[in-house]
Amino acid sequence: MQELTKAHRFVRLMTIFWNVVSYSLLTLLAIHTVTTQPTLLHTWRGLVFGVLIGGYGAWYLLGYGWMMGPPRVWQGASLGRRALYWLPLALLPLGLTLIDIDYVNLEWIAIGTGMSLLLPPWNIIGVAGALVPLALSWGIVPRHNTIDAWLQFALTLLTIVIYCAVIYLPFILVTQRFKQARLFADLQTAHADLAAAHTRLAASAAGERELAVLRERERLARDMHDTLGHALALTTVKLEAIRRLTPRDPERATRELDATEAIVRGAMGELRATLAALRTTPCLVDELRRLALAAGERSGMTVACDLDSAESTWPEAVQAALVRVGGEAIANAERHAHAQQLTLALTDDAGWVCLCITDDGVGLPDLPTTPDGVTSPPGHFGLAGMRERVRELGGALHITTPVGGGTTIAARIPLEGAAVHAPLATLAQVG
């Protein structure tokens, strides 16, 4: 903006300079006319003279403002406005020459103005037109075919060309300066926009990091529920049973104590597995099979696994989510369903992964419902956590109770959309 301001200041100085030159010439010519023709002002010719010279002086200043328009931006006026401004400056001196032939010198102002305001080839045409009265009054055109006459004609033309060049050169320099100033201003604006975009991007990145932290907290809360939560709940039940059994049946209380110890050790193993999963994603098929067989061994359920082995090509976020969803569903079947049969099926169908876990237990109790289906009761997070995990990856979770009892939990996750929907912290590495 400083360069553009400097360019405008230079143009204003140029305008002031030429205004001083032009009005000085006009004043000198008017004084010459009045002193050489003292009776002029007492005739009608004097009235015409006053109107023409006043109109010329007023148009030279006011017409320039009209041409530039309200913004008064250099080179912003159209060619039509420039031509309309220039024509009176070229024609009014012709009327003044009828009173005093010396007013033909005002055509030099028309020549300079035409060179500055009009664009090629119109400035050349305008200069040629303004030179005609000068040539006629000065007798520039050779009247005799002699070397001296043609030499004088050539020198006069050279003088005119030099004058036009002197006028036109500053115009070119100013135009280029304005172009450079505007280019510099555009670069500054682009730099400011880029800086603002960088600031917005940094703010967005900070927001993404904060969102990632929140999602990581939610994920850790679900993991804690899936591992320690189940173990602690079962341990609490076992400890209450041991307290009641100790006075009446110490032998059974000892067995329950051993079982509780096994549960705690299992919880410790699950915790270690969870911490390991934070660093590396476990093999989906192996982990689901291990969880199902362990649950079957503890509860006496018959387990059937039909697991697709192509999971090695699936995104890690999908495998991690299905491990947690499958683990929660297996734990629910073991602890709440009283099932005899547990079936796991894992398939890849047209870019969608489907994990289906079915048991033949007592089915679902009356649970709260949402637009997405049944969810966890207050104070519990199992079903809600399963649904959130699947939904974060663009999938859907369906929980149904078939006719005849039992429960079916089906999780469908798109393979292509998983990378887009996966939270940033799902695969965070914990040191």
C-alpha positions as CSV (number, residue, x, y, z in Angstrom):
1,M,0.0,0.0,0.0
2,Q,2.9,2.4,0.6
3,E,4.1,2.0,-3.0
4,L,0.6,2.7,-4.3
5,T,0.4,5.8,-2.1
6,K,3.7,7.0,-3.4
7,A,2.5,6.5,-7.0
8,H,-0.6,8.5,-6.3
9,R,1.4,11.2,-4.7
10,F,3.7,11.4,-7.7
11,V,0.7,11.7,-10.0
12,R,-0.7,14.5,-7.9
13,L,2.6,16.4,-8.1
14,M,2.7,15.9,-11.9
15,T,-0.9,17.2,-12.1
16,I,0.0,20.3,-10.0
17,F,3.0,21.0,-12.2
18,W,1.1,20.9,-15.4
19,N,-1.7,22.9,-14.0
20,V,0.8,25.6,-13.1
21,V,2.4,25.5,-16.5
22,S,-1.0,25.5,-18.4
23,Y,-2.6,28.3,-16.3
24,S,0.6,30.4,-16.5
25,L,0.5,30.1,-20.3
26,L,-3.2,30.9,-20.4
27,T,-2.6,33.9,-18.2
28,L,0.3,35.3,-20.2
29,L,-1.7,34.9,-23.5
30,A,-4.7,36.7,-21.9
31,I,-2.5,39.6,-20.7
32,H,-0.9,39.8,-24.2
33,T,-4.3,39.9,-25.8
34,V,-5.7,42.6,-23.5
35,T,-2.6,44.8,-23.8
36,T,-2.4,44.5,-27.6
37,Q,-6.1,45.0,-28.1
38,P,-7.3,47.5,-25.4
39,T,-10.7,48.0,-27.0
40,L,-11.5,44.2,-27.1
41,L,-13.3,44.1,-23.8
42,H,-15.7,46.8,-25.0
43,T,-17.0,44.8,-28.0
44,W,-19.0,41.6,-28.4
45,R,-15.7,39.9,-29.4
46,G,-14.5,40.6,-25.9
47,L,-17.6,38.8,-24.5
48,V,-16.8,35.8,-26.7
49,F,-13.2,36.0,-25.7
50,G,-14.1,36.0,-22.0
51,V,-16.5,33.0,-22.4
52,L,-13.9,31.0,-24.4
53,I,-10.9,31.7,-22.2
54,G,-13.0,31.2,-19.0
55,G,-14.5,28.0,-20.4
56,Y,-11.1,26.7,-21.3
57,G,-9.6,27.4,-17.8
58,A,-12.6,25.9,-16.1
59,W,-12.8,22.8,-18.3
60,Y,-9.1,22.1,-17.9
61,L,-9.5,21.7,-14.1
62,L,-13.1,20.6,-13.6
63,G,-13.2,18.4,-16.7
64,Y,-10.2,16.5,-15.4
65,G,-12.1,15.7,-12.2
66,W,-15.1,14.6,-14.2
67,M,-12.9,12.4,-16.3
68,M,-11.3,10.7,-13.3
69,G,-14.6,10.1,-11.6
70,P,-15.3,9.9,-7.8
71,P,-12.6,7.3,-7.0
72,R,-10.0,9.5,-8.8
73,V,-7.9,6.4,-9.7
74,W,-5.1,7.0,-12.2
75,Q,-5.8,5.3,-15.5
76,G,-9.2,4.3,-14.2
77,A,-11.2,6.5,-16.6
78,S,-12.5,4.9,-19.8
79,L,-11.2,5.9,-23.2
80,G,-14.5,7.7,-24.0
81,R,-14.2,10.0,-21.0
82,R,-10.6,10.7,-21.9
83,A,-11.5,11.6,-25.4
84,L,-14.4,13.8,-24.3
85,Y,-12.1,15.6,-21.9
86,W,-9.4,16.1,-24.6
87,L,-11.6,17.4,-27.4
88,P,-12.5,20.8,-25.8
89,L,-8.9,21.3,-25.0
90,A,-8.1,20.9,-28.7
91,L,-11.1,22.8,-30.2
92,L,-11.4,25.9,-27.8
93,P,-8.0,27.2,-28.9
94,L,-9.2,27.3,-32.5
95,G,-12.0,29.7,-31.5
96,L,-9.5,31.8,-29.6
97,T,-7.2,32.1,-32.6
98,L,-9.9,34.1,-34.3
99,I,-9.3,36.8,-31.7
100,D,-5.5,36.3,-31.3
101,I,-3.4,33.9,-33.4
102,D,-1.0,33.4,-30.5
103,Y,-3.7,31.2,-28.8
104,V,-2.6,28.5,-31.2
105,N,0.1,27.8,-28.7
106,L,-2.5,26.2,-26.5
107,E,-2.5,23.3,-28.8
108,W,0.8,22.3,-27.1
109,I,-1.3,21.6,-24.0
110,A,-3.7,19.5,-26.2
111,I,-0.7,17.6,-27.6
112,G,0.7,16.9,-24.1
113,T,-2.7,16.0,-22.7
114,G,-3.4,13.7,-25.7
115,M,-0.1,11.9,-25.3
116,S,-0.7,11.4,-21.6
117,L,-4.4,10.4,-21.6
118,L,-5.2,8.8,-24.9
119,L,-3.9,5.3,-25.8
120,P,-2.2,4.3,-29.0
121,P,-3.1,4.8,-31.8
122,W,-5.6,7.5,-30.7
123,N,-2.9,9.6,-29.1
124,I,-1.0,9.7,-32.4
125,I,-4.2,10.7,-34.2
126,G,-5.0,13.4,-31.6
127,V,-1.4,14.8,-31.8
128,A,-1.6,14.9,-35.6
129,G,-4.9,16.8,-35.4
130,A,-3.5,19.3,-32.9
131,L,-0.4,19.8,-35.0
132,V,-2.4,21.0,-38.1
133,P,-3.2,24.5,-36.8
134,L,0.3,24.8,-35.4
135,A,1.8,23.9,-38.8
136,L,-0.5,26.4,-40.6
137,S,0.1,29.3,-38.2
138,W,3.9,28.7,-38.0
139,G,4.4,28.0,-41.6
140,I,6.1,24.7,-40.8
141,V,5.2,23.1,-44.2
142,P,8.0,24.1,-46.7
143,R,6.7,26.5,-49.3
144,H,9.8,26.3,-51.4
145,N,11.5,23.1,-52.6
146,T,14.9,23.9,-51.1
147,I,17.4,22.0,-48.9
148,D,17.2,24.8,-46.2
149,A,13.4,24.7,-46.2
150,W,13.2,20.9,-45.8
151,L,16.0,20.9,-43.2
152,Q,14.0,23.5,-41.2
153,F,10.9,21.3,-41.6
154,A,12.9,18.2,-40.4
155,L,14.3,20.1,-37.3
156,T,10.8,21.3,-36.4
157,L,9.4,17.8,-36.6
158,L,12.3,16.5,-34.5
159,T,11.5,19.1,-31.9
160,I,7.8,18.0,-31.9
161,V,8.8,14.4,-31.6
162,I,11.1,15.2,-28.7
163,Y,8.4,17.2,-27.0
164,C,5.9,14.3,-27.4
165,A,8.5,11.8,-26.1
166,V,9.2,14.0,-23.1
167,I,5.5,14.1,-22.3
168,Y,4.8,10.4,-23.0
169,L,7.8,9.0,-21.2
170,P,6.7,10.0,-17.7
171,F,3.2,8.7,-18.5
172,I,4.7,5.3,-19.3
173,L,6.9,5.3,-16.2
174,V,3.9,6.3,-14.0
175,T,1.7,3.6,-15.6
176,Q,4.4,0.9,-14.9
177,R,4.8,2.2,-11.4
178,F,1.1,1.8,-10.7
179,K,1.1,-1.7,-12.2
180,Q,4.1,-2.6,-9.9
181,A,2.4,-1.0,-6.9
182,R,-0.8,-2.8,-7.5
183,L,1.1,-6.1,-8.0
184,F,2.9,-5.4,-4.7
185,A,-0.4,-4.6,-3.0
186,D,-1.9,-7.8,-4.4
187,L,1.1,-9.8,-3.1
188,Q,0.6,-8.2,0.3
189,T,-3.1,-9.0,0.3
190,A,-2.3,-12.6,-0.7
191,H,0.3,-12.8,2.0
192,A,-2.2,-11.5,4.6
193,D,-4.8,-14.0,3.4
194,L,-2.2,-16.8,3.5
195,A,-1.3,-15.8,7.1
196,A,-5.0,-15.8,8.1
197,A,-5.5,-19.2,6.5
198,H,-2.4,-20.5,8.3
199,T,-3.9,-19.1,11.6
200,R,-7.2,-20.8,10.9
201,L,-5.4,-24.0,10.0
202,A,-3.4,-23.9,13.2
203,A,-6.6,-23.3,15.1
204,S,-8.3,-26.2,13.3
205,A,-5.3,-28.4,14.0
206,A,-5.5,-27.4,17.7
207,G,-9.2,-28.2,17.7
208,E,-8.5,-31.6,16.0
209,R,-5.9,-32.4,18.7
210,E,-8.4,-31.5,21.5
211,L,-11.1,-33.6,19.8
212,A,-8.6,-36.4,19.5
213,V,-7.8,-36.2,23.2
214,L,-11.6,-36.3,24.0
215,R,-12.1,-39.3,21.8
216,E,-9.1,-41.0,23.3
217,R,-10.6,-40.5,26.7
218,E,-13.9,-42.0,25.6
219,R,-12.1,-44.9,24.0
220,L,-10.0,-45.5,27.2
221,A,-13.2,-45.3,29.2
222,R,-14.8,-48.0,27.0
223,D,-11.6,-50.2,27.3
224,M,-11.7,-49.9,31.1
225,H,-15.3,-50.9,31.1
226,D,-14.7,-53.8,28.8
227,T,-11.8,-55.2,30.9
228,L,-11.6,-54.0,34.5
229,G,-15.3,-53.0,34.7
230,H,-16.4,-56.6,34.1
231,A,-13.8,-58.1,36.3
232,L,-14.5,-55.8,39.2
233,A,-18.2,-56.3,39.0
234,L,-17.8,-60.1,39.0
235,T,-15.3,-59.9,41.8
236,T,-17.7,-57.8,43.9
237,V,-20.4,-60.4,43.4
238,K,-18.0,-63.2,44.3
239,L,-16.8,-61.4,47.4
240,E,-20.3,-60.9,48.7
241,A,-21.0,-64.6,48.2
242,I,-17.8,-65.6,50.0
243,R,-18.8,-63.4,53.0
244,R,-22.1,-65.2,53.3
245,L,-20.7,-68.7,52.7
246,T,-17.7,-68.4,55.1
247,P,-19.7,-69.0,58.3
248,R,-21.9,-71.8,56.8
249,D,-19.8,-73.5,54.2
250,P,-16.1,-72.8,54.5
251,E,-15.2,-75.3,51.8
252,R,-17.4,-73.7,49.2
253,A,-16.2,-70.3,50.3
254,T,-12.6,-71.4,49.6
255,R,-13.6,-72.6,46.1
256,E,-15.3,-69.2,45.5
257,L,-12.2,-67.5,46.7
258,D,-10.0,-69.5,44.3
259,A,-12.4,-68.5,41.5
260,T,-12.3,-64.9,42.5
261,E,-8.5,-65.1,42.5
262,A,-8.7,-66.5,39.0
263,I,-11.0,-63.7,37.9
264,V,-8.5,-61.1,39.3
265,R,-5.6,-62.7,37.6
266,G,-7.6,-62.8,34.4
267,A,-8.4,-59.1,34.8
268,M,-4.7,-58.4,35.2
269,G,-4.1,-60.4,32.0
270,E,-6.8,-58.4,30.2
271,L,-5.3,-55.2,31.5
272,R,-1.9,-56.2,30.1
273,A,-3.5,-57.1,26.8
274,T,-5.3,-53.7,26.7
275,L,-2.1,-51.9,27.3
276,A,-0.4,-53.9,24.6
277,A,-3.3,-53.1,22.3
278,L,-2.6,-49.4,22.8
279,R,0.7,-50.0,21.1
280,T,-0.2,-52.7,18.5
281,T,-3.5,-53.9,17.2
282,P,-4.1,-57.6,18.1
283,C,-4.9,-60.1,15.4
284,L,-8.7,-59.9,15.0
285,V,-9.4,-63.6,14.3
286,D,-7.0,-64.9,16.9
287,E,-8.3,-62.5,19.6
288,L,-12.0,-63.2,18.9
289,R,-11.3,-66.9,19.0
290,R,-9.3,-66.6,22.2
291,L,-12.0,-64.6,23.9
292,A,-14.8,-66.9,22.8
293,L,-13.0,-70.2,23.8
294,A,-12.0,-68.7,27.1
295,A,-15.6,-67.7,27.8
296,G,-16.8,-71.2,26.7
297,E,-14.3,-72.9,29.0
298,R,-15.4,-70.8,32.0
299,S,-19.2,-71.0,31.4
300,G,-19.5,-74.4,29.7
301,M,-20.9,-72.9,26.5
302,T,-20.3,-74.6,23.2
303,V,-18.5,-72.2,20.9
304,A,-18.6,-72.2,17.1
305,C,-16.3,-69.8,15.2
306,D,-16.7,-69.1,11.5
307,L,-14.1,-66.3,11.1
308,D,-12.8,-64.9,7.8
309,S,-9.0,-64.9,7.6
310,A,-8.7,-61.9,5.3
311,E,-8.6,-59.5,8.2
312,S,-4.9,-58.8,7.6
313,T,-5.8,-56.5,4.8
314,W,-8.4,-54.5,6.8
315,P,-7.7,-51.2,8.4
316,E,-6.3,-51.5,12.0
317,A,-9.1,-49.2,13.2
318,V,-11.7,-51.7,12.0
319,Q,-9.9,-54.7,13.6
320,A,-9.5,-52.8,16.9
321,A,-13.2,-51.8,17.0
322,L,-14.4,-55.4,16.2
323,V,-12.1,-56.9,18.9
324,R,-13.7,-54.6,21.5
325,V,-17.3,-55.1,20.2
326,G,-16.8,-58.9,20.0
327,G,-15.2,-59.0,23.5
328,E,-18.2,-57.0,24.9
329,A,-20.7,-59.3,23.2
330,I,-19.0,-62.5,24.3
331,A,-18.8,-61.1,27.9
332,N,-22.5,-60.3,27.9
333,A,-23.4,-63.8,26.6
334,E,-21.2,-65.4,29.3
335,R,-22.5,-63.3,32.3
336,H,-26.1,-62.5,31.5
337,A,-27.5,-64.8,28.8
338,H,-27.1,-68.2,30.5
339,A,-26.5,-69.5,27.0
340,Q,-25.6,-73.1,26.0
341,Q,-24.4,-72.2,22.4
342,L,-22.3,-69.2,21.2
343,T,-21.7,-68.6,17.5
344,L,-19.3,-66.1,15.9
345,A,-19.3,-65.3,12.2
346,L,-17.0,-62.8,10.5
347,T,-17.5,-62.0,6.8
348,D,-16.4,-59.5,4.2
349,D,-19.2,-58.6,1.8
350,A,-18.8,-56.0,-0.9
351,G,-16.5,-53.7,1.1
352,W,-18.3,-54.2,4.3
353,V,-17.1,-56.2,7.3
354,C,-19.8,-57.9,9.4
355,L,-19.3,-59.5,12.8
356,C,-22.3,-61.5,14.0
357,I,-22.4,-63.0,17.5
358,T,-25.4,-65.1,18.4
359,D,-26.3,-67.0,21.6
360,D,-29.3,-69.1,22.6
361,G,-29.7,-67.6,26.0
362,V,-32.6,-65.8,27.7
363,G,-32.6,-62.8,25.4
364,L,-32.6,-59.1,26.2
365,P,-34.3,-57.6,29.2
366,D,-36.3,-54.4,28.9
367,L,-33.6,-51.9,28.1
368,P,-33.8,-48.1,27.2
369,T,-34.1,-47.4,23.5
370,T,-32.7,-44.7,21.3
371,P,-33.3,-43.9,17.5
372,D,-30.4,-46.3,16.9
373,G,-31.9,-49.2,19.0
374,V,-31.6,-50.5,22.5
375,T,-28.8,-49.1,24.7
376,S,-27.2,-49.6,28.1
377,P,-29.3,-48.8,31.2
378,P,-28.2,-45.9,33.4
379,G,-24.8,-46.5,35.0
380,H,-23.7,-49.1,32.4
381,F,-21.8,-48.4,29.2
382,G,-21.5,-51.8,27.4
383,L,-24.1,-51.5,24.6
384,A,-23.6,-47.8,24.2
385,G,-19.8,-48.2,23.9
386,M,-20.3,-50.9,21.3
387,R,-22.6,-48.7,19.2
388,E,-20.2,-45.7,19.6
389,R,-17.2,-47.7,18.4
390,V,-19.0,-48.9,15.3
391,R,-20.6,-45.5,14.5
392,E,-17.2,-43.7,14.7
393,L,-16.1,-45.8,11.7
394,G,-19.2,-45.1,9.7
395,G,-20.9,-48.4,10.5
396,A,-24.0,-49.6,12.3
397,L,-24.8,-51.9,15.2
398,H,-28.0,-54.1,15.2
399,I,-29.1,-55.9,18.4
400,T,-32.1,-58.2,18.0
401,T,-33.8,-61.0,19.9
402,P,-34.9,-63.8,17.5
403,V,-38.2,-65.7,18.0
404,G,-37.5,-68.5,20.4
405,G,-35.0,-66.6,22.6
406,G,-31.3,-65.7,22.4
407,T,-29.6,-62.5,21.2
408,T,-27.9,-61.6,17.9
409,I,-25.5,-58.7,17.8
410,A,-24.3,-57.7,14.3
411,A,-21.8,-55.0,13.6
412,R,-21.3,-53.7,10.0
413,I,-18.4,-51.4,9.2
414,P,-17.3,-50.1,5.7
415,L,-13.7,-50.8,4.9
416,E,-13.2,-47.7,2.6
417,G,-15.0,-45.3,4.9
418,A,-13.2,-46.5,8.1
419,A,-10.0,-44.5,7.4
420,V,-12.1,-41.3,7.0
421,H,-14.4,-41.8,10.0
422,A,-11.7,-43.3,12.3
423,P,-10.9,-41.0,15.3
424,L,-7.4,-39.7,15.3
425,A,-6.7,-41.3,18.6
426,T,-8.0,-44.8,17.9
427,L,-4.5,-46.0,17.0
428,A,-2.6,-43.7,19.3
429,Q,0.8,-45.0,20.4
430,V,1.3,-44.9,24.2
431,G,4.9,-44.8,25.4
